[in-house]
Amino acid sequence: MCMTNKSSGIAIVFIVCASFFVSCVKNEKVQFQIPSGESACTLRAFAEQADAEIVFNSSELAGIRTNPVEGEMRPYRALDRLLQGTGLEYHLDSTSDAIAIVLK
Amino acid sequence: MKDLGKDDSNIDSKVEQTAAEWVVKHEYGLSAAEQDEFNEWLTEDPEHRSAYITQSWSWAEIDRLTGIHKTDHAPVNLNLFDDTHQRRSKAKAVLWSLGAGLAVAASFVLLLTGTLSTKDHSVAPDLQPQNVIVERIEKLRLDDGSVVVLNRGAVLESDFNEHTRRVRLVSGEATFNVTKDIERPFVVEASGVNVRAVGTVFNVRVSEELVDVIVSEGVVALSSDEEQEAVDESYLESHHRAYVELDHSEPLVSIERIQQEALDEELLWQPVLLEFDNTPLVEILSEFNKRNDVKIHVQDPYIKDLRITSVFWSDNVTGFVGLLESYFGIAATRENLHTIELSRRI
Protein backbone atom coordinates (compact mmCIF):
# COMPACT_ATOMS: atom_id res chain seq x y z
CA MET A 1 0.00 0.00 0.00
CA CYS A 2 1.02 3.61 0.42
CA MET A 3 3.86 2.88 2.77
CA THR A 4 5.23 0.16 0.50
CA ASN A 5 4.99 2.37 -2.54
CA LYS A 6 6.66 5.24 -0.82
CA SER A 7 9.56 3.12 0.33
CA SER A 8 10.03 1.69 -3.14
CA GLY A 9 10.47 5.15 -4.53
CA ILE A 10 7.34 5.38 -6.65
CA ALA A 11 6.60 8.98 -7.48
CA ILE A 12 4.05 10.63 -5.31
CA VAL A 13 1.84 13.12 -7.06
CA PHE A 14 -0.27 15.41 -5.09
CA ILE A 15 -3.42 17.31 -5.01
CA VAL A 16 -3.26 20.60 -6.86
CA CYS A 17 -6.26 22.44 -5.57
CA ALA A 18 -8.10 22.57 -2.29
CA SER A 19 -10.88 24.82 -1.21
CA PHE A 20 -13.69 25.18 1.20
CA PHE A 21 -17.19 25.33 -0.16
CA VAL A 22 -17.26 28.91 0.90
CA SER A 23 -18.58 31.37 -1.66
CA CYS A 24 -15.52 33.37 -0.90
CA VAL A 25 -15.81 36.86 -2.30
CA LYS A 26 -12.77 37.17 -4.50
CA ASN A 27 -11.09 40.48 -4.96
CA GLU A 28 -11.48 40.03 -8.70
CA LYS A 29 -13.69 41.92 -11.10
CA VAL A 30 -17.12 40.47 -11.75
CA GLN A 31 -19.74 41.44 -14.31
CA PHE A 32 -22.68 42.90 -12.39
CA GLN A 33 -26.13 43.66 -13.68
CA ILE A 34 -28.39 44.63 -10.82
CA PRO A 35 -31.28 47.04 -11.42
CA SER A 36 -32.48 49.38 -8.70
CA GLY A 37 -35.14 47.80 -6.57
CA GLU A 38 -36.18 46.37 -3.24
CA SER A 39 -33.11 45.49 -1.21
CA ALA A 40 -34.46 42.01 -0.49
CA CYS A 41 -34.24 41.24 -4.21
CA THR A 42 -31.18 43.22 -5.21
CA LEU A 43 -29.02 41.90 -2.39
CA ARG A 44 -29.81 38.34 -3.36
CA ALA A 45 -28.92 39.22 -6.94
CA PHE A 46 -25.63 40.60 -5.67
CA ALA A 47 -24.95 37.40 -3.72
CA GLU A 48 -25.62 35.30 -6.80
CA GLN A 49 -23.52 37.41 -9.16
CA ALA A 50 -20.62 37.84 -6.72
CA ASP A 51 -20.82 34.23 -5.49
CA ALA A 52 -21.07 35.60 -1.98
CA GLU A 53 -22.60 34.43 1.26
CA ILE A 54 -24.93 37.06 2.68
CA VAL A 55 -27.35 37.55 5.57
CA PHE A 56 -29.71 40.34 6.59
CA ASN A 57 -32.74 40.99 8.72
CA SER A 58 -35.64 41.06 6.24
CA SER A 59 -37.90 43.13 8.48
CA GLU A 60 -35.19 45.72 9.09
CA LEU A 61 -34.53 46.18 5.39
CA ALA A 62 -38.18 46.08 4.26
CA GLY A 63 -39.04 48.97 1.96
CA ILE A 64 -35.43 50.06 1.44
CA ARG A 65 -34.40 50.33 -2.17
CA THR A 66 -30.86 50.06 -3.50
CA ASN A 67 -29.04 51.65 -6.43
CA PRO A 68 -28.52 50.04 -9.81
CA VAL A 69 -25.12 48.51 -10.43
CA GLU A 70 -23.94 47.60 -13.90
CA GLY A 71 -20.55 46.77 -15.32
CA GLU A 72 -17.40 44.93 -14.43
CA MET A 73 -16.00 45.75 -11.02
CA ARG A 74 -14.78 44.21 -7.79
CA PRO A 75 -17.55 42.91 -5.51
CA TYR A 76 -16.86 45.36 -2.71
CA ARG A 77 -17.00 48.28 -5.13
CA ALA A 78 -20.33 46.95 -6.39
CA LEU A 79 -21.62 46.69 -2.85
CA ASP A 80 -20.50 50.24 -2.10
CA ARG A 81 -22.46 51.50 -5.12
CA LEU A 82 -25.45 49.34 -4.36
CA LEU A 83 -25.75 50.69 -0.82
CA GLN A 84 -24.63 54.30 -1.29
CA GLY A 85 -27.17 56.68 0.24
CA THR A 86 -29.51 53.90 1.31
CA GLY A 87 -28.78 54.01 5.03
CA LEU A 88 -27.37 50.49 4.82
CA GLU A 89 -23.83 49.25 5.35
CA TYR A 90 -22.08 45.91 5.13
CA HIS A 91 -19.79 43.99 7.43
CA LEU A 92 -17.65 40.96 6.78
CA ASP A 93 -17.08 37.75 8.67
CA SER A 94 -13.31 37.54 8.87
CA THR A 95 -13.21 33.74 8.69
CA SER A 96 -15.19 33.31 5.48
CA ASP A 97 -15.82 36.77 3.99
CA ALA A 98 -19.55 36.21 4.42
CA ILE A 99 -21.44 39.52 4.43
CA ALA A 100 -23.99 40.99 6.82
CA ILE A 101 -26.11 43.94 5.63
CA VAL A 102 -27.42 46.16 8.39
CA LEU A 103 -28.84 49.63 9.01
CA LYS A 104 -26.18 52.24 9.73
CA MET B 1 -5.97 50.81 15.92
CA LYS B 2 -4.15 50.22 19.13
CA ASP B 3 -0.40 50.28 19.35
CA LEU B 4 0.69 46.66 19.57
CA GLY B 5 3.41 47.50 22.02
CA LYS B 6 0.92 48.77 24.57
CA ASP B 7 -0.99 45.56 24.91
CA ASP B 8 1.59 42.81 25.08
CA SER B 9 0.11 41.47 28.29
CA ASN B 10 -2.76 40.00 26.27
CA ILE B 11 -0.51 38.16 23.88
CA ASP B 12 0.34 34.77 25.25
CA SER B 13 2.81 33.51 22.73
CA LYS B 14 5.12 34.49 19.95
CA VAL B 15 2.73 32.98 17.41
CA GLU B 16 -0.13 35.12 18.61
CA GLN B 17 2.08 38.18 18.63
CA THR B 18 3.24 37.51 15.09
CA ALA B 19 -0.39 36.90 14.04
CA ALA B 20 -1.40 40.22 15.59
CA GLU B 21 1.41 41.99 13.76
CA TRP B 22 0.22 40.50 10.47
CA VAL B 23 -3.30 41.73 11.16
CA VAL B 24 -1.96 45.23 11.70
CA LYS B 25 0.12 45.03 8.52
CA HIS B 26 -2.96 43.96 6.59
CA GLU B 27 -4.74 47.01 7.90
CA TYR B 28 -2.28 49.17 5.98
CA GLY B 29 -1.92 46.90 2.95
CA LEU B 30 0.79 44.40 2.06
CA SER B 31 3.48 44.71 -0.57
CA ALA B 32 3.95 41.75 -2.90
CA ALA B 33 7.00 40.67 -0.90
CA GLU B 34 5.08 40.92 2.35
CA GLN B 35 2.20 38.92 0.86
CA ASP B 36 4.67 36.15 -0.03
CA GLU B 37 6.17 36.31 3.44
CA PHE B 38 2.70 36.15 4.96
CA ASN B 39 1.82 33.10 2.83
CA GLU B 40 5.03 31.39 3.88
CA TRP B 41 4.28 32.07 7.52
CA LEU B 42 0.80 30.58 7.16
CA THR B 43 2.23 27.40 5.62
CA GLU B 44 4.76 26.89 8.38
CA ASP B 45 2.28 25.67 10.95
CA PRO B 46 -1.51 25.11 10.93
CA GLU B 47 -1.73 27.04 14.18
CA HIS B 48 -0.55 30.15 12.39
CA ARG B 49 -3.75 30.24 10.37
CA SER B 50 -5.87 29.73 13.45
CA ALA B 51 -3.94 32.38 15.36
CA TYR B 52 -4.32 34.81 12.49
CA ILE B 53 -8.08 34.28 12.29
CA THR B 54 -8.39 34.72 16.04
CA GLN B 55 -6.34 37.90 16.06
CA SER B 56 -8.36 39.22 13.11
CA TRP B 57 -11.49 38.69 15.13
CA SER B 58 -10.00 40.48 18.08
CA TRP B 59 -8.97 43.50 16.08
CA ALA B 60 -12.29 43.59 14.24
CA GLU B 61 -14.09 43.61 17.56
CA ILE B 62 -11.90 46.40 18.87
CA ASP B 63 -12.58 48.37 15.71
CA ARG B 64 -16.28 47.73 15.99
CA LEU B 65 -16.43 48.73 19.64
CA THR B 66 -14.59 51.94 18.84
CA GLY B 67 -16.96 52.69 15.98
CA ILE B 68 -14.63 51.88 13.10
CA HIS B 69 -16.49 50.02 10.36
CA LYS B 70 -14.53 48.44 7.57
CA THR B 71 -17.14 49.02 4.95
CA ASP B 72 -14.63 49.65 2.20
CA HIS B 73 -11.93 47.29 3.27
CA ALA B 74 -11.31 44.17 1.23
CA PRO B 75 -10.47 41.41 3.70
CA VAL B 76 -7.57 39.06 3.58
CA ASN B 77 -8.61 35.98 1.70
CA LEU B 78 -6.98 33.05 3.43
CA ASN B 79 -8.41 30.68 0.87
CA LEU B 80 -6.41 32.34 -1.88
CA PHE B 81 -3.40 31.14 -0.01
CA ASP B 82 -4.55 27.56 -0.31
CA ASP B 83 -4.07 27.49 -4.06
CA THR B 84 -0.64 29.03 -3.78
CA HIS B 85 0.28 26.56 -1.16
CA GLN B 86 -0.87 23.61 -3.19
CA ARG B 87 1.13 24.68 -6.20
CA ARG B 88 4.22 24.89 -4.06
CA SER B 89 3.51 21.61 -2.34
CA LYS B 90 3.55 19.29 -5.33
CA ALA B 91 5.67 16.19 -4.80
CA LYS B 92 5.49 16.54 -1.05
CA ALA B 93 3.62 14.19 1.19
CA VAL B 94 0.45 15.71 2.57
CA LEU B 95 -1.90 14.66 5.31
CA TRP B 96 -5.03 16.52 4.39
CA SER B 97 -7.11 17.88 7.17
CA LEU B 98 -4.41 17.48 9.72
CA GLY B 99 -3.98 21.21 9.57
CA ALA B 100 -7.68 21.78 9.87
CA GLY B 101 -7.80 19.39 12.79
CA LEU B 102 -5.06 21.24 14.57
CA ALA B 103 -6.81 24.50 13.86
CA VAL B 104 -9.95 23.14 15.42
CA ALA B 105 -7.97 21.83 18.36
CA ALA B 106 -6.58 25.30 18.75
CA SER B 107 -10.10 26.68 18.48
CA PHE B 108 -11.26 24.44 21.28
CA VAL B 109 -8.46 25.76 23.41
CA LEU B 110 -9.70 29.22 22.58
CA LEU B 111 -13.20 28.12 23.41
CA LEU B 112 -12.14 27.18 26.90
CA THR B 113 -10.17 30.36 27.27
CA GLY B 114 -13.07 32.48 26.08
CA THR B 115 -15.56 30.83 28.36
CA LEU B 116 -13.35 31.21 31.36
CA SER B 117 -12.76 34.84 30.48
CA THR B 118 -16.46 35.48 30.35
CA LYS B 119 -17.09 33.94 33.72
CA ASP B 120 -14.08 35.36 35.45
CA HIS B 121 -14.00 38.85 34.10
CA SER B 122 -17.54 39.55 32.90
CA VAL B 123 -16.34 40.25 29.39
CA ALA B 124 -19.18 41.17 27.05
CA PRO B 125 -20.34 38.16 25.01
CA ASP B 126 -19.45 39.75 21.70
CA LEU B 127 -15.81 39.87 22.68
CA GLN B 128 -15.28 36.14 22.16
CA PRO B 129 -16.92 35.10 18.90
CA GLN B 130 -14.18 32.49 18.50
CA ASN B 131 -16.35 30.46 20.89
CA VAL B 132 -18.25 29.17 17.92
CA ILE B 133 -15.55 28.25 15.46
CA VAL B 134 -16.64 25.12 13.62
CA GLU B 135 -14.36 23.42 11.12
CA ARG B 136 -15.30 23.69 7.45
CA ILE B 137 -15.79 20.83 5.02
CA GLU B 138 -12.95 20.65 2.50
CA LYS B 139 -13.20 19.98 -1.20
CA LEU B 140 -10.06 18.77 -2.95
CA ARG B 141 -9.43 18.56 -6.64
CA LEU B 142 -6.86 15.89 -7.44
CA ASP B 143 -4.43 16.29 -10.28
CA ASP B 144 -6.48 13.90 -12.46
CA GLY B 145 -9.57 16.07 -12.05
CA SER B 146 -11.26 13.80 -9.52
CA VAL B 147 -12.91 15.61 -6.65
CA VAL B 148 -12.81 14.53 -3.02
CA VAL B 149 -15.04 16.00 -0.36
CA LEU B 150 -13.53 15.42 3.07
CA ASN B 151 -15.85 15.34 6.04
CA ARG B 152 -14.67 17.07 9.19
CA GLY B 153 -11.75 15.27 10.77
CA ALA B 154 -11.01 13.06 7.76
CA VAL B 155 -7.38 12.46 6.82
CA LEU B 156 -6.38 11.46 3.30
CA GLU B 157 -3.09 10.54 1.66
CA SER B 158 -2.66 10.64 -2.09
CA ASP B 159 -0.19 8.46 -3.98
CA PHE B 160 -0.53 8.60 -7.77
CA ASN B 161 1.80 7.10 -10.33
CA GLU B 162 1.59 6.39 -14.05
CA HIS B 163 -0.20 3.09 -13.48
CA THR B 164 -2.61 3.71 -10.63
CA ARG B 165 -4.30 6.48 -8.75
CA ARG B 166 -4.20 5.45 -5.11
CA VAL B 167 -5.44 7.37 -2.11
CA ARG B 168 -5.54 6.21 1.48
CA LEU B 169 -8.34 7.26 3.78
CA VAL B 170 -6.47 7.19 7.06
CA SER B 171 -9.49 8.17 9.13
CA GLY B 172 -12.92 9.70 8.84
CA GLU B 173 -15.23 9.98 5.85
CA ALA B 174 -14.92 11.21 2.28
CA THR B 175 -16.86 11.18 -0.95
CA PHE B 176 -14.99 10.55 -4.19
CA ASN B 177 -16.16 11.76 -7.59
CA VAL B 178 -13.71 10.01 -9.85
CA THR B 179 -12.84 11.00 -13.40
CA LYS B 180 -12.73 8.18 -15.91
CA ASP B 181 -9.32 6.81 -16.79
CA ILE B 182 -9.44 3.17 -17.83
CA GLU B 183 -5.66 3.01 -18.03
CA ARG B 184 -5.21 4.16 -14.45
CA PRO B 185 -7.67 2.71 -11.95
CA PHE B 186 -8.59 4.83 -8.97
CA VAL B 187 -8.23 2.95 -5.69
CA VAL B 188 -9.18 4.10 -2.22
CA GLU B 189 -7.55 2.10 0.58
CA ALA B 190 -9.16 2.20 4.00
CA SER B 191 -7.90 -0.04 6.80
CA GLY B 192 -6.70 -2.67 4.35
CA VAL B 193 -9.87 -2.59 2.24
CA ASN B 194 -9.46 -1.48 -1.37
CA VAL B 195 -12.28 0.31 -3.18
CA ARG B 196 -11.50 0.44 -6.90
CA ALA B 197 -13.35 2.65 -9.36
CA VAL B 198 -12.97 3.78 -12.93
CA GLY B 199 -15.48 6.61 -13.13
CA THR B 200 -18.01 6.83 -10.37
CA VAL B 201 -19.18 8.55 -7.19
CA PHE B 202 -18.90 6.84 -3.85
CA ASN B 203 -18.54 7.55 -0.16
CA VAL B 204 -16.12 5.82 2.19
CA ARG B 205 -16.16 6.05 5.98
CA VAL B 206 -13.52 4.31 8.02
CA SER B 207 -13.40 3.63 11.75
CA GLU B 208 -11.54 1.12 13.91
CA GLU B 209 -14.33 -1.43 13.56
CA LEU B 210 -15.52 -1.10 9.97
CA VAL B 211 -15.25 0.39 6.52
CA ASP B 212 -18.57 1.67 5.17
CA VAL B 213 -18.85 2.17 1.39
CA ILE B 214 -21.86 3.71 -0.35
CA VAL B 215 -22.00 3.99 -4.15
CA SER B 216 -24.05 6.86 -5.60
CA GLU B 217 -23.14 6.35 -9.27
CA GLY B 218 -21.38 3.62 -11.25
CA VAL B 219 -19.71 0.51 -9.84
CA VAL B 220 -16.78 -0.07 -7.52
CA ALA B 221 -14.88 -3.23 -6.69
CA LEU B 222 -14.01 -4.09 -3.11
CA SER B 223 -11.05 -6.21 -2.14
CA SER B 224 -8.58 -6.65 0.65
CA ASP B 225 -5.21 -5.00 0.54
CA GLU B 226 -3.05 -5.71 -2.51
CA GLU B 227 -0.75 -7.87 -0.45
CA GLN B 228 -3.60 -10.40 -0.22
CA GLU B 229 -4.29 -10.76 -3.92
CA ALA B 230 -5.97 -14.11 -3.54
CA VAL B 231 -8.99 -12.50 -1.94
CA ASP B 232 -11.94 -12.19 -4.35
CA GLU B 233 -13.28 -8.83 -5.31
CA SER B 234 -16.86 -7.92 -4.45
CA TYR B 235 -18.66 -5.61 -6.83
CA LEU B 236 -20.80 -2.87 -5.46
CA GLU B 237 -23.29 -1.19 -7.77
CA SER B 238 -24.97 2.19 -7.61
CA HIS B 239 -27.32 2.56 -4.63
CA HIS B 240 -25.68 -0.26 -2.74
CA ARG B 241 -23.82 -0.16 0.52
CA ALA B 242 -21.09 -2.44 1.84
CA TYR B 243 -20.14 -2.84 5.47
CA VAL B 244 -16.71 -4.38 5.89
CA GLU B 245 -16.27 -5.48 9.48
CA LEU B 246 -12.65 -5.36 10.53
CA ASP B 247 -12.77 -7.02 13.93
CA HIS B 248 -12.58 -10.53 12.48
CA SER B 249 -9.60 -12.62 11.41
CA GLU B 250 -10.60 -11.74 7.83
CA PRO B 251 -12.68 -8.75 6.81
CA LEU B 252 -16.37 -9.68 6.70
CA VAL B 253 -18.33 -8.00 3.91
CA SER B 254 -22.09 -7.52 3.88
CA ILE B 255 -23.83 -5.72 1.01
CA GLU B 256 -27.29 -4.20 1.00
CA ARG B 257 -29.34 -1.99 -1.30
CA ILE B 258 -29.83 1.59 -0.15
CA GLN B 259 -32.79 3.74 -1.17
CA GLN B 260 -32.24 7.24 -2.54
CA GLU B 261 -33.77 8.82 0.57
CA ALA B 262 -31.44 6.93 2.89
CA LEU B 263 -28.50 7.65 0.61
CA ASP B 264 -29.28 11.37 0.68
CA GLU B 265 -29.49 11.25 4.45
CA GLU B 266 -26.11 9.56 4.71
CA LEU B 267 -24.57 12.31 2.61
CA LEU B 268 -26.20 15.22 4.44
CA TRP B 269 -22.79 16.18 5.76
CA GLN B 270 -21.80 17.39 2.30
CA PRO B 271 -22.18 21.15 2.01
CA VAL B 272 -25.06 22.63 0.04
CA LEU B 273 -25.95 26.26 -0.53
CA LEU B 274 -28.84 27.13 1.79
CA GLU B 275 -31.01 29.97 0.50
CA PHE B 276 -33.78 31.53 2.55
CA ASP B 277 -36.01 34.50 1.88
CA ASN B 278 -37.73 36.27 4.78
CA THR B 279 -37.62 33.07 6.84
CA PRO B 280 -37.86 32.65 10.63
CA LEU B 281 -34.35 32.16 11.97
CA VAL B 282 -35.36 28.96 13.74
CA GLU B 283 -36.10 27.33 10.37
CA ILE B 284 -32.72 28.36 9.00
CA LEU B 285 -30.98 27.00 12.07
CA SER B 286 -32.87 23.74 11.64
CA GLU B 287 -31.35 23.30 8.19
CA PHE B 288 -27.86 23.98 9.53
CA ASN B 289 -28.50 21.50 12.33
CA LYS B 290 -29.55 18.74 9.92
CA ARG B 291 -26.24 19.01 8.16
CA ASN B 292 -23.75 19.54 10.98
CA ASP B 293 -22.69 17.68 14.10
CA VAL B 294 -22.71 20.96 15.98
CA LYS B 295 -26.29 21.94 16.80
CA ILE B 296 -27.47 25.51 17.29
CA HIS B 297 -30.15 25.86 19.94
CA VAL B 298 -32.38 28.82 20.68
CA GLN B 299 -35.12 29.19 23.27
CA ASP B 300 -35.99 32.87 22.97
CA PRO B 301 -39.15 33.29 20.83
CA TYR B 302 -37.93 36.71 19.67
CA ILE B 303 -34.80 35.19 18.15
CA LYS B 304 -36.68 32.22 16.74
CA ASP B 305 -39.01 34.52 14.86
CA LEU B 306 -36.43 36.93 13.48
CA ARG B 307 -37.10 37.19 9.77
CA ILE B 308 -33.87 36.53 7.95
CA THR B 309 -32.83 36.42 4.32
CA SER B 310 -29.60 34.52 3.80
CA VAL B 311 -27.49 32.66 1.28
CA PHE B 312 -24.96 30.45 3.07
CA TRP B 313 -23.08 27.21 2.60
CA SER B 314 -24.37 24.70 5.11
CA ASP B 315 -20.95 24.06 6.64
CA ASN B 316 -20.23 27.72 7.34
CA VAL B 317 -21.64 27.61 10.84
CA THR B 318 -18.84 29.81 12.11
CA GLY B 319 -19.54 32.54 9.58
CA PHE B 320 -23.30 32.51 10.04
CA VAL B 321 -23.25 32.48 13.83
CA GLY B 322 -20.39 34.98 13.89
CA LEU B 323 -22.37 37.54 11.90
CA LEU B 324 -25.51 36.97 13.96
CA GLU B 325 -23.44 37.54 17.04
CA SER B 326 -21.70 40.64 15.80
CA TYR B 327 -24.52 42.46 14.02
CA PHE B 328 -27.92 41.06 15.02
CA GLY B 329 -27.89 41.58 18.78
CA ILE B 330 -27.41 37.90 19.48
CA ALA B 331 -25.02 36.27 21.91
CA ALA B 332 -23.64 32.83 21.01
CA THR B 333 -22.32 30.53 23.68
CA ARG B 334 -20.70 27.21 22.97
CA GLU B 335 -22.20 24.99 25.63
CA ASN B 336 -20.06 21.98 24.67
CA LEU B 337 -18.42 20.48 21.60
CA HIS B 338 -21.77 19.84 19.94
CA THR B 339 -24.01 22.65 21.10
CA ILE B 340 -24.18 26.39 20.48
CA GLU B 341 -26.81 28.32 22.40
CA LEU B 342 -28.15 31.60 20.99
CA SER B 343 -29.69 34.23 23.24
CA ARG B 344 -30.51 37.91 23.13
CA ARG B 345 -27.51 40.02 23.97
CA ILE B 346 -28.13 41.95 27.12
HADDOCK unambig.tbl for C-alpha pairs under 7 A between the chains (distance, minus, plus):
assign (segid A and resid 1 and name CA) (segid B and resid 226 and name CA) 6.95 0.50 0.50
assign (segid A and resid 2 and name CA) (segid B and resid 159 and name CA) 6.67 0.50 0.50
assign (segid A and resid 10 and name CA) (segid B and resid 161 and name CA) 6.87 0.50 0.50
assign (segid A and resid 11 and name CA) (segid B and resid 161 and name CA) 5.89 0.50 0.50
assign (segid A and resid 12 and name CA) (segid B and resid 91 and name CA) 5.81 0.50 0.50
assign (segid A and resid 12 and name CA) (segid B and resid 159 and name CA) 4.94 0.50 0.50
assign (segid A and resid 12 and name CA) (segid B and resid 160 and name CA) 5.59 0.50 0.50
assign (segid A and resid 12 and name CA) (segid B and resid 161 and name CA) 6.54 0.50 0.50
assign (segid A and resid 13 and name CA) (segid B and resid 90 and name CA) 6.64 0.50 0.50
assign (segid A and resid 13 and name CA) (segid B and resid 91 and name CA) 5.40 0.50 0.50
assign (segid A and resid 13 and name CA) (segid B and resid 159 and name CA) 5.94 0.50 0.50
assign (segid A and resid 13 and name CA) (segid B and resid 160 and name CA) 5.15 0.50 0.50
assign (segid A and resid 13 and name CA) (segid B and resid 161 and name CA) 6.85 0.50 0.50
assign (segid A and resid 14 and name CA) (segid B and resid 90 and name CA) 5.45 0.50 0.50
assign (segid A and resid 14 and name CA) (segid B and resid 91 and name CA) 6.00 0.50 0.50
assign (segid A and resid 14 and name CA) (segid B and resid 143 and name CA) 6.71 0.50 0.50
assign (segid A and resid 14 and name CA) (segid B and resid 158 and name CA) 6.12 0.50 0.50
assign (segid A and resid 15 and name CA) (segid B and resid 141 and name CA) 6.34 0.50 0.50
assign (segid A and resid 15 and name CA) (segid B and resid 142 and name CA) 4.45 0.50 0.50
assign (segid A and resid 15 and name CA) (segid B and resid 143 and name CA) 5.46 0.50 0.50
assign (segid A and resid 16 and name CA) (segid B and resid 86 and name CA) 5.32 0.50 0.50
assign (segid A and resid 16 and name CA) (segid B and resid 87 and name CA) 6.03 0.50 0.50
assign (segid A and resid 16 and name CA) (segid B and resid 141 and name CA) 6.49 0.50 0.50
assign (segid A and resid 16 and name CA) (segid B and resid 142 and name CA) 5.95 0.50 0.50
assign (segid A and resid 16 and name CA) (segid B and resid 143 and name CA) 5.62 0.50 0.50
assign (segid A and resid 17 and name CA) (segid B and resid 83 and name CA) 5.71 0.50 0.50
assign (segid A and resid 17 and name CA) (segid B and resid 86 and name CA) 6.01 0.50 0.50
assign (segid A and resid 17 and name CA) (segid B and resid 140 and name CA) 5.89 0.50 0.50
assign (segid A and resid 17 and name CA) (segid B and resid 141 and name CA) 5.12 0.50 0.50
assign (segid A and resid 17 and name CA) (segid B and resid 142 and name CA) 6.84 0.50 0.50
assign (segid A and resid 18 and name CA) (segid B and resid 82 and name CA) 6.43 0.50 0.50
assign (segid A and resid 18 and name CA) (segid B and resid 83 and name CA) 6.60 0.50 0.50
assign (segid A and resid 18 and name CA) (segid B and resid 139 and name CA) 5.82 0.50 0.50
assign (segid A and resid 18 and name CA) (segid B and resid 140 and name CA) 4.33 0.50 0.50
assign (segid A and resid 18 and name CA) (segid B and resid 141 and name CA) 6.06 0.50 0.50
assign (segid A and resid 19 and name CA) (segid B and resid 79 and name CA) 6.69 0.50 0.50
assign (segid A and resid 19 and name CA) (segid B and resid 82 and name CA) 6.95 0.50 0.50
assign (segid A and resid 19 and name CA) (segid B and resid 138 and name CA) 5.95 0.50 0.50
assign (segid A and resid 19 and name CA) (segid B and resid 139 and name CA) 5.37 0.50 0.50
assign (segid A and resid 19 and name CA) (segid B and resid 140 and name CA) 6.35 0.50 0.50
assign (segid A and resid 20 and name CA) (segid B and resid 136 and name CA) 6.62 0.50 0.50
assign (segid A and resid 20 and name CA) (segid B and resid 137 and name CA) 6.16 0.50 0.50
assign (segid A and resid 20 and name CA) (segid B and resid 138 and name CA) 4.77 0.50 0.50
assign (segid A and resid 20 and name CA) (segid B and resid 139 and name CA) 5.75 0.50 0.50
assign (segid A and resid 21 and name CA) (segid B and resid 138 and name CA) 6.84 0.50 0.50
assign (segid A and resid 21 and name CA) (segid B and resid 139 and name CA) 6.75 0.50 0.50
assign (segid A and resid 21 and name CA) (segid B and resid 271 and name CA) 6.87 0.50 0.50
assign (segid A and resid 21 and name CA) (segid B and resid 313 and name CA) 6.77 0.50 0.50
assign (segid A and resid 22 and name CA) (segid B and resid 313 and name CA) 6.29 0.50 0.50
assign (segid A and resid 53 and name CA) (segid B and resid 311 and name CA) 5.20 0.50 0.50
assign (segid A and resid 53 and name CA) (segid B and resid 312 and name CA) 4.96 0.50 0.50
assign (segid A and resid 54 and name CA) (segid B and resid 310 and name CA) 5.44 0.50 0.50
assign (segid A and resid 54 and name CA) (segid B and resid 311 and name CA) 5.28 0.50 0.50
assign (segid A and resid 54 and name CA) (segid B and resid 312 and name CA) 6.62 0.50 0.50
assign (segid A and resid 55 and name CA) (segid B and resid 309 and name CA) 5.73 0.50 0.50
assign (segid A and resid 55 and name CA) (segid B and resid 310 and name CA) 4.17 0.50 0.50
assign (segid A and resid 55 and name CA) (segid B and resid 311 and name CA) 6.50 0.50 0.50
assign (segid A and resid 56 and name CA) (segid B and resid 308 and name CA) 5.81 0.50 0.50
assign (segid A and resid 56 and name CA) (segid B and resid 309 and name CA) 5.50 0.50 0.50
assign (segid A and resid 56 and name CA) (segid B and resid 310 and name CA) 6.46 0.50 0.50
assign (segid A and resid 57 and name CA) (segid B and resid 307 and name CA) 5.88 0.50 0.50
assign (segid A and resid 57 and name CA) (segid B and resid 308 and name CA) 4.67 0.50 0.50
assign (segid A and resid 57 and name CA) (segid B and resid 309 and name CA) 6.34 0.50 0.50
assign (segid A and resid 58 and name CA) (segid B and resid 278 and name CA) 5.42 0.50 0.50
assign (segid A and resid 58 and name CA) (segid B and resid 307 and name CA) 5.44 0.50 0.50
assign (segid A and resid 58 and name CA) (segid B and resid 308 and name CA) 5.16 0.50 0.50
assign (segid A and resid 58 and name CA) (segid B and resid 309 and name CA) 5.75 0.50 0.50
assign (segid A and resid 59 and name CA) (segid B and resid 307 and name CA) 6.13 0.50 0.50
assign (segid A and resid 76 and name CA) (segid B and resid 72 and name CA) 6.90 0.50 0.50
assign (segid A and resid 76 and name CA) (segid B and resid 74 and name CA) 6.92 0.50 0.50
assign (segid A and resid 89 and name CA) (segid B and resid 71 and name CA) 6.71 0.50 0.50
assign (segid A and resid 90 and name CA) (segid B and resid 71 and name CA) 5.84 0.50 0.50
assign (segid A and resid 91 and name CA) (segid B and resid 70 and name CA) 6.90 0.50 0.50
assign (segid A and resid 91 and name CA) (segid B and resid 71 and name CA) 6.20 0.50 0.50
assign (segid A and resid 93 and name CA) (segid B and resid 319 and name CA) 5.83 0.50 0.50
assign (segid A and resid 93 and name CA) (segid B and resid 322 and name CA) 6.78 0.50 0.50
assign (segid A and resid 93 and name CA) (segid B and resid 323 and name CA) 6.20 0.50 0.50
assign (segid A and resid 94 and name CA) (segid B and resid 56 and name CA) 6.73 0.50 0.50
assign (segid A and resid 94 and name CA) (segid B and resid 57 and name CA) 6.62 0.50 0.50
assign (segid A and resid 95 and name CA) (segid B and resid 53 and name CA) 6.29 0.50 0.50
assign (segid A and resid 95 and name CA) (segid B and resid 319 and name CA) 6.51 0.50 0.50
assign (segid A and resid 96 and name CA) (segid B and resid 319 and name CA) 6.02 0.50 0.50
assign (segid A and resid 98 and name CA) (segid B and resid 319 and name CA) 6.33 0.50 0.50
assign (segid A and resid 100 and name CA) (segid B and resid 323 and name CA) 6.35 0.50 0.50
